[in-house]
Amino acid sequence: MVAARITVNGKEEPIAPVAPHTTVLDFLRERGLTGTKEGCAEGECGACSVLVARPGVNKPTDWVAVNACLVPVAALDGQEVVTSEGLATAGEPGAPAALHPVQEEMAVRGGSQCGYCTPGFVCSMAAEYYRPGRCEHTGAAEETADAEHGPNGFDLHALSGNLCRCTGYRPIRDAAFAVGAPTGEDPLAQRREQAPPAAVATEYTQDDTAFLRRDTLAETLRLLRERPDAVVVAGSTDWGVEVNIRSRRADCVVAVDRLPELRELRVEDDRVEIGAALTLTEIERRLDGTVPLLAELFPQFASRLIRNGATLGGNLGTGSPIGDSPPVLLALEASLVLADADGEREVPLAEYFTGYRQSVRRPGELIRAVRLPLPLSPVTAFHKIAKRRFDDISSVAVAFALDVEDGVVRKARIGLGGVAATPVRALATEAALEGRPWTAETAEAAARVLRGEGTPMDDHRASSLYRSAMLGQSLLKLYAQTTEAVPS
């Protein structure tokens, strides 16, 4: 097997001899690329942002910004990375490199003060700068601009995972809204027209620990049968925090993020099937609003940097009771396709969780796909109650999917997070709604039932009383939203 290697700013380098748990951040800094900074080591601040060449949605390659502090460098074996230093282009011999357009705008508009966060902002801005579908020129119609989208089509949510503590965000926003379109001579823009590096099989072992990737799902499942103790990773947005903050180590890590069988998305007559290793950003852009409840979830799920690596398989695999996707998927009546070396089985998500971070998934078994039955319920909403509007962990999460016909609730599905040891369905509330008129009286009565669902606890995010109150309030909010949209 070919030795593990990574291309950084156009130069191929061996990954050895670093330990398999070494992050991309530490690997880069050890090689003098100190623009990539460590701020939080858990994917919250964006100081470590770098660009990775990934399969594109509208072009062969997308430049995707990720948190280098979370991703093991071995996970990028055979892949291509650009850092803030690599964005600048070489000038004449002996002359300084020419700044990249996003670097230039950050400099001239005062977007940098101490400079610690600046390289991370620049890499996240560059990913949005090269995003296919963004306005292809500056000075686009002013009516297309709003507080979060500039006249150049720049989406400020691309910077939602980057924090600054001294400059203030207005000059950074000004810089983002001032960048134009990539020129035809821009090498990173040209690079989008070529295929990204193909996934390679990886067998990287140092000091009796291993990072492994197989070519196919079948080979991976055989490996997991042999190594049931292995930690399975996709985007490493959860495992990376465990490694950095809790000093977790594993004798064997198995990567599944590039398996073709886990990266399919199909919309059929009776269902939508979403591969467990597709990132949330890929799902969002490929579905393009086809599943409105998922479209409402995505902007509230962490930051763009995290969504560029996080997967539904990973979010469900951790079994967290405060994960954002399970309530939505419960409301959508999702089922999971679980695969092992002996075959596959389909399990309703409502029967998947068995206890705190526990599930019916057996050793050696993977989540291959998530299935959503069609047709979808027309009345949907996702309410995330947290201390911040974006990029925060929820205190309570509630997802609704209702069929209302002729003023009567024919079907109700409600998923809850943060109110029990597992994500749960609000079965009593569903029963209190079904077959009843969709009126203020029905909503108020069902809200009283919803306040009693689950077993909410007191912790540093919220009290049990607050959580219960927010459950009931969320249903009243849904009723108000739907009756405002549809006049009586």
Secondary structure as GFF3:
##gff-version 3
##sequence-region A 1 488
A	DSSP	beta_strand	5	8	.	.	.	ID=ss1
A	DSSP	beta_strand	11	14	.	.	.	ID=ss2
A	DSSP	alpha_helix	24	30	.	.	.	ID=ss3
A	DSSP	beta_strand	49	55	.	.	.	ID=ss4
A	DSSP	beta_strand	61	67	.	.	.	ID=ss5
A	DSSP	three_ten_helix	73	76	.	.	.	ID=ss6
A	DSSP	beta_strand	80	82	.	.	.	ID=ss7
A	DSSP	alpha_helix	84	87	.	.	.	ID=ss8
A	DSSP	alpha_helix	101	108	.	.	.	ID=ss9
A	DSSP	alpha_helix	118	129	.	.	.	ID=ss10
A	DSSP	three_ten_helix	142	144	.	.	.	ID=ss11
A	DSSP	three_ten_helix	156	159	.	.	.	ID=ss12
A	DSSP	alpha_helix	169	178	.	.	.	ID=ss13
A	DSSP	alpha_helix	187	191	.	.	.	ID=ss14
A	DSSP	beta_strand	202	206	.	.	.	ID=ss15
A	DSSP	beta_strand	209	213	.	.	.	ID=ss16
A	DSSP	alpha_helix	217	226	.	.	.	ID=ss17
A	DSSP	beta_strand	231	233	.	.	.	ID=ss18
A	DSSP	alpha_helix	239	245	.	.	.	ID=ss19
A	DSSP	beta_strand	252	255	.	.	.	ID=ss20
A	DSSP	three_ten_helix	260	262	.	.	.	ID=ss21
A	DSSP	beta_strand	265	267	.	.	.	ID=ss22
A	DSSP	beta_strand	271	275	.	.	.	ID=ss23
A	DSSP	alpha_helix	280	287	.	.	.	ID=ss24
A	DSSP	alpha_helix	292	297	.	.	.	ID=ss25
A	DSSP	three_ten_helix	298	300	.	.	.	ID=ss26
A	DSSP	alpha_helix	304	307	.	.	.	ID=ss27
A	DSSP	alpha_helix	312	317	.	.	.	ID=ss28
A	DSSP	alpha_helix	325	331	.	.	.	ID=ss29
A	DSSP	beta_strand	335	340	.	.	.	ID=ss30
A	DSSP	beta_strand	343	348	.	.	.	ID=ss31
A	DSSP	three_ten_helix	349	351	.	.	.	ID=ss32
A	DSSP	beta_strand	353	355	.	.	.	ID=ss33
A	DSSP	beta_strand	358	359	.	.	.	ID=ss34
A	DSSP	beta_strand	366	373	.	.	.	ID=ss35
A	DSSP	beta_strand	379	385	.	.	.	ID=ss36
A	DSSP	beta_strand	396	405	.	.	.	ID=ss37
A	DSSP	beta_strand	408	417	.	.	.	ID=ss38
A	DSSP	beta_strand	424	425	.	.	.	ID=ss39
A	DSSP	alpha_helix	427	433	.	.	.	ID=ss40
A	DSSP	alpha_helix	440	450	.	.	.	ID=ss41
A	DSSP	alpha_helix	464	485	.	.	.	ID=ss42
###
